[in-house]
Amino acid sequence: MNLLVTGGAGFIGVNFIDYMLRTHPDYRIVCLDLLTYAANPERISELETNKHFRFVKGDIRNREEVYSLFSEESFDAVINFAAESHVDRSIENPDVFLSTNVLGTGVLLDACLKYGNIRFHQISTDEVYGDLPLESTDTFSERDRLSPSSPYSASKASADMLVLSYGRTYGLPVTISRSSNNYGPYQHSEKLIPTVIKNALSDKSIPVYGDGRNLRDWLHVEDHCKAIDLILHKGTIGELYNVASEKEYSNIDTVKAILSLLGKSEEHISFVSDRPGHDLRYAVDCSKIRTSLGWSAEREFTDGLRNTVRFYETKYGGTE
Ligand SMILES: NC(=O)c1ccc[n+]([C@@H]2O[C@H](COP(=O)([O-])OP(=O)(O)OC[C@H]3O[C@@H](n4cnc5c(N)ncnc54)[C@H](O)[C@@H]3O)[C@@H](O)[C@H]2O)c1
């Protein structure tokens, strides 16, 4: 297969490209990425030593650039990771979230239609469902209505709607995966787990929103990559799949677990004013992907977190 991975220089994208090059050594992968602040250009350079991989710097919002790439390559499938992904930034400046996450996705869908009804997989998020009360034991299934809380999740929900509409109206072969919070190597330092590790290593204050009781479902990035690989090859066209570990941890427990792995005290934890509209609890039901594709998360959080902490210790160790 010849795959186009958009946003492949970001956290999940570089892990996905690495995973696919290892597990499908005969595949060719092209990565199209704008290299925003969130990208990992050094990791892309390392991946470029593989002759089956090609990197192209470009913007998914630029129709001319995107069409030119589609006309020179013959893609079998497009996997779209490209996005602005940080909720806090979306609260400060929603514009770029709408242009990249919604309009950029629209350009890619048009290109897939124009260049031969190309298979399209959209990487979405469980945040499109909105949140649940902390005390609740409910979970969201793929049939639940969307109720996003932030401009980020609203832009992702809009993109999901657009993708499904191209499936229904034009018959484009589309699928969508909605994953919970990912963790693992190569995530930008603005996100919770890298921030905690980075600040703890330099004995700086560790900001925790509100009272830290918000519940998150942490999925190791490699488990997510395996799910995408399965959906790409065996998923049913037109379907949505929730992807999560189905285990929940409060933010404060996650912070304390990281500090314990680093041998650091909890004295630097600082509870800061809550994020506006902060989602309380995310929880999705993954029975669809479990029963139809045989996927379930394999990596235990305690084990995955230990490895993740080691990765960032090496990356940030001795700095600042
Ligand atoms: N990280 C998570 O926990 C998580 C969970 C669920 C879903 N997702 C989704 O997965 C996808 C990847 O997330 P991530 O955490 O790797 O994000 P990221 O912010 O680390 O990476 C995004 C990548 O997209 C690129 N990009 C941004 N705008 C672009 C544009 N206009 N054209 C081309 N490239 C552009 C960036 O340069 C970057 O390399 C996103 O769509 C996100 O919504 C992420």
The ligand as a Gaussian input file, in Angstrom:
#p B3LYP/6-31G(d) Opt

LIG

0 1
 N       -3.056000      13.378000      21.693000
 C       -4.196000      12.828000      22.077000
 O       -4.325000      12.432000      23.243000
 C       -5.331000      12.639000      21.104000
 C       -6.451000      11.899000      21.508000
 C       -7.488000      11.693000      20.587000
 C       -7.391000      12.210000      19.314000
 N       -6.298000      12.949000      18.960000
 C       -6.244000      13.443000      17.580000
 O       -5.146000      12.813000      16.966000
 C       -4.543000      13.670000      16.001000
 C       -3.071000      13.825000      16.325000
 O       -2.922000      14.329000      17.653000
 P       -1.471000      14.656000      18.233000
 O       -1.591000      14.638000      19.708000
 O       -0.465000      13.815000      17.559000
 O       -1.327000      16.177000      17.762000
 P       -0.030000      17.067000      17.641000
 O       -0.468000      18.456000      17.955000
 O        1.097000      16.477000      18.411000
 O        0.362000      16.973000      16.091000
 C       -0.389000      17.561000      15.082000
 C        0.458000      17.595000      13.819000
 O       -0.331000      18.207000      12.793000
 C        0.481000      19.112000      12.076000
 N       -0.359000      20.166000      11.493000
 C       -1.048000      21.129000      12.165000
 N       -1.694000      21.919000      11.290000
 C       -1.415000      21.431000      10.039000
 C       -1.794000      21.820000       8.746000
 N       -2.595000      22.882000       8.535000
 N       -1.338000      21.105000       7.697000
 C       -0.520000      20.031000       7.889000
 N       -0.119000      19.633000       9.103000
 C       -0.567000      20.319000      10.170000
 C        1.459000      19.651000      13.106000
 O        2.621000      20.188000      12.486000
 C        1.739000      18.424000      13.952000
 O        2.839000      17.711000      13.445000
 C       -5.308000      14.989000      16.089000
 O       -6.237000      15.018000      15.040000
 C       -6.014000      14.944000      17.432000
 O       -7.218000      15.649000      17.394000
 C       -5.276000      13.175000      19.816000

